[in-house]
Amino acid sequence: MKFEPESSNASTQSREAVIGILGYGSRPPSADALIKIARLPSVRKLSIFWNAPSAEVSHLLAELQSRASNISVHLNPENLGSAGGYIKLIENFRDNETADHLLLLDDDLELEADCIKILFKAAESYPGKLDNTLLLAYRPGLPELADLVTKKIAIRRPRPGCCIGFHFLNILKAECEPIDYDAETRRFFIGSAPWGGLLIPRQALKKLGLPREDFFLYAEDYELTSRFVWNGGKIVLVPDALITDKDTAWNAVGGNTSNIRRRMLLLPDIKVFHETRNRNFMARKYYAGSFPIYLINKYIFLAYAYFLGILYGRLSRARLIHRAINDGERMASSEPVSDIFPSK
């Protein structure tokens, strides 16, 4: 059934949101940018959760909190990863706040002045459906979103039987989501979403649930929001609501570099391990397909990884990727497989 917006003459939702910001370690917060967000008229509270802050960052955040009465800072001594950090932000909003919307941001994102207003207006066009709806601001810094919005290039999705996301048939033609675009509202309906720029109506919290804590870092937003869509929810991408990445998103590092070269040559160990493991969990749990086809894809991928390892003196990185692939398999094998796109 087509998910159509409905007109509404009156504002049906709160005109304020809680902004959830997640930060890490010794990376210093952009105080001026956060103050600017906190002072927007549509922001009820700026809720900051910081994983394992350094002494310098703790001091900077204390100063920041003293500059605006609606800034709340929680410093966590251990690193809970992005999964654990966003769980804390969502739970705090659910249990302790009264605003109707939570807007999640990374610590290096910058809002255009009317971004939240535009997201609210979009939300108001779906009255009675916000228990089933998430809204996403547009980040041109994410290549897949930029290609979808500016070139109408469909977002790739895993092909059944892939390893991590690699499938030998993708050499001929990639598997993609159908483009679902409403020309009247200029909005897209997409199959998953990142944390940064995600507006969660309070009504949607029950259906959305919480991310998998065991993912720790990377792809927990993809897994959670994909399940939301598979269970009948909708994610509305609003291109007019603009958010800028001040730093290059780490999963976009390398530009047009292939994923395997990016993992082998550009990213640090911790990010490579968790990205590979979690994506292969997704591949085996939700896109299992034919197991023999999976094994072909796995060993083609690993053969190339070990080739690059020998070529560039990075055999330890190839072994790390091999271990992460196997760990993703084990994670998926411990749960019932729920193949979203089963083999025919």
N, C-alpha and C positions, 0 to 999 in steps of 0.2 A: 504494500500500500504506500502510495506517495506521501511523503512527509511534507505537508504544506504549511506555511506560516499562516496565521490568522491575524486579521487586523484588530487593533485595540485602540479605542479613543482615549482611554485613561491609562495612566501609569499603574501597572499591576504589580510591579516589583519594587523592592527597596532601591533608593537612589544612592545607596552607599555600599561599599564592599570592604572586606578585610583583605589586605594584601599580604600574602605569605612569601617571605624571602628566605632562601636557604643559602648558607655560606659555608666555607671550609677553611680550616687551618690558618695559615699565615697570610693568605691572600687578603689584602686590605680592602675593606668596604669603601665604596664610592659615597662618602658622606653627603656631598652636595646633591648627588642624584637621588639618594634615598630621602633626604629632606624634601626635595622637590616633589617626590611621589607622596610623601606623608601629608603635604600641605594641599594636595588636590582636594577640591570640595567634595568629591565622591568617595573619598577614602575615610572610613571610620577609624581604622587602625592599621598600622604597619607592624606586622608580627614577624620578627626575625628569629630564626633558629640557626645557630652557628655550631658546626661540628668541630670539636677539638681546636678551639681558637688559640693562637699564640698570645703571649702577654701583651704584645703591641696591639693586636686586633681587639683583645678584650678591652684595653684602654680606649681605643677608638670607638668601639660600640657603646661604652659607657658614656662617652662624651656625646655621641649621637643621640642617645636616649634622653639626655638632659636638654637637648635642643628642641624637642617637640613632645608634647604631652601624650600624643597618640601613637608613640613608638614604644613597642614592647620587645625586649631582647631576652632570649633564653640561650645561655652558653652551655653547651654540653661537653663535658671533659673528654669523652671518647668519640671517635668518628663512627657514626651510625650509617655512613654512606648516604647516597641520595634516597634510597628506599626508606631507611629508618628516619631520615630527616623530614621527608614529606609526609610520612605517617604521623609524626609529631605535629606538623603544621595542620594537617587535616583534622586530627583528633582534637586539637586545641580549638579550632574553629567550631567543630561540631558540638563540643561540650561546654565551651566557655564564652562564645560570642553570640550575638543576636542578629547580626547583619544577614541578609539573605544570600549574599554571594561571597565566594572566596576566589580571589585571583592569584594564581601562583606565578612567581617570577624567579628566575635565576638572579644571582647578585650582580650580574654584569649587563642586565637588560635595561633599556631606557624607553619609557613610555612617551608616545606622542601625546600632546596636551589633551586631545579629545578621545583618546583610545578607550578609556573606561566608559565614557558617555555613549560611544558608538556600540560597545558591547552590550550595555544595558538596553539600548534601543532595540538591538537585535533580539535580546532575550524577551523583551516585551511583546515581540511579534509572535511568540509561541505560548500564549496563555493556556494554562491547563496541561502543558506538555513538558514543563521544566523538570519533572521527576525523571524524564526520559531524555534530557538534552544537556549537552555540554557545549560551550562556545569557545572558540580559539581565535586569538588575535593573530595577525599575520606578521611573521618574522622573515623578511627577505634574506636574512643571513642563513636560513636553512635551505639548502639547494633544492630539496624535493618540493617544498612549499613554493619557492620562487618559480620553479619550472611549471608547477601546476597553475599558479595565478597568472603569470606573465606569458606563458607559451602554451597553456592547456596540455602540458605533457603529464600523462597519468602517473600517479605514485606507484612505484613497484611494490609488489608483495611477494612473499616466498612462494616458490613453486613446490607442490607436494613432492617429497623425496629429496629436498635440498639438504645440504649440510651448511649450517649457519645461515646461508642465504644463497650459497653457490649451487647452481644446477647447470650441467653441461648444455641443456637445451636453451638456457638463457643466452648462449652465444649466438643462437639463431634469432630468438625473439624473447624478450623479457615478459614475465608474468606481471600484469598490472591490475590495479583496481579500476573498475569502470568509473569514468568521470561523471559525477553527479553534481550538476551545476544549475542553479536557479538564476536565470538571466534577469528576472524582474528585480530580485533583491541583491544580485551580484554576490551570492554566497555559494560556497561549495559544501558538500556533505562528504566527509572523509572517514576512513576506517580506523584511524588511530591518531593520537596527538601527543606532543611533548608536554612536559610540565610547564615550561616557560611560555606564558601567555594564555594558560588554560583557565577559563572562568567556570567555576563549579557552582551552580545554584544549590542552595541548601536542600531543596527537594530531591536533587539527584544523588545525594550522598548514600542513601540506602542502596540504590541500584549499583552505584559505582563501587562501593566498598573501599578497601585499602590495598595498596600495592603489596607485592610479595617481599617480605623483609629479607628472605634468603637471597634475593637478587643482589642486594647490597648496593651495587653501582652499575648503572647502565641498563636500559631497556625495561625497567619496571614500569615506566609510564606507558610505553608501547604495549606491554602485556596487559596492563590494567585497562587501558582505554579500548584496546581491541576486544577484550571480553565484554566491556560495556556495550559495544556495537553488536557483537555476536548475540548478545542477550536482548536485542531489540532496541538499544539506545541509538541516539543520533549525535554526531559531533559536527557542529556548524563552524566552518572556517569563514571568518569575516574579514575580507581583504582590506576594508577601509579602516579597521582598527589596527594601527601600526605600532610595532615594537621593534626597536633596533638593538642588535647584538653589538655591544661595544668591542668585545673580543670575538675572534672567530670561534664558533661553536666547535668543541673538541672533536665531535664526531664528523665535522666537515673539514678537519685539517687535511691538507693535501690537495684540495680543490678537485681536479679531475683524476687524481691518482686512484688506481683501482683499490678496492677494499683490502685485498690481500697485501698489496705493497704498503698501504697505509698502516696496516697492523704490523707488518714485518719491519718497517723502516722508520716510521714517524712517531708513533704513539708510545707512551711509557708502559711498562709491564702491567701495572695494576689495571689500567684501562683496557689494554688488549685482552687480558685474562677474563675480566668480567663481561666485556662486550661479547667475546667469542663464546664463553660458556652460556650466557643468558640467551643469546640468539640461537644457539644450537638447542637449548632447552625448548625454545619456542618452535623451532623446526621439527623436533621430534615429538612434541606433545600435540601441536595444533596443525602441523602440515606433514604428518608422518609419511603418507603415500606408501610407495613400494620400498620395502627394506633393502632388497638388492640394488635398486636404483640409488637409494641413499648411500650405500657402501661405495658404489662407483663414484658418486660425487665427493664423498669424504676422502677417498684415496687419491683422486685427481687433485683436489685442493691441497692435501698434505704433500703430495709429490712436488707441487709447485712451491709450497712453503719451504720445504727442505732444499729445493734447488736454489731459491733465493737466499736461504740461510748459508749454503756453501758459497754462493757467489759473493755475498756481502759480509761474510764472517759473522753471521747471526744465527748460528745453529741453536743456541740457547733459546732464542725467540721462537724458532720453529717448534722446538720441544714444548715450550710453554703453550703455544697454540694447540698442539696435539693434545696435551693434558686437558686444556680447557674444553676442547671438543668432546673428549671422553667424559669429563665431568658433567657437561650438559646432557649427554646421553643418559648417564646414571640418574641425574635429577628427574628426567622425564620418565625413565623406566620405573621409578618408584611410585608413580601416579597412573591412574587409568588414562589411556590415550583418548583424546577427544578430537579426532581429525576433522577440522573445519572444511577442508577441501579433499575428501577421500579420492583415491585413485579410482578410475572407472575400469 
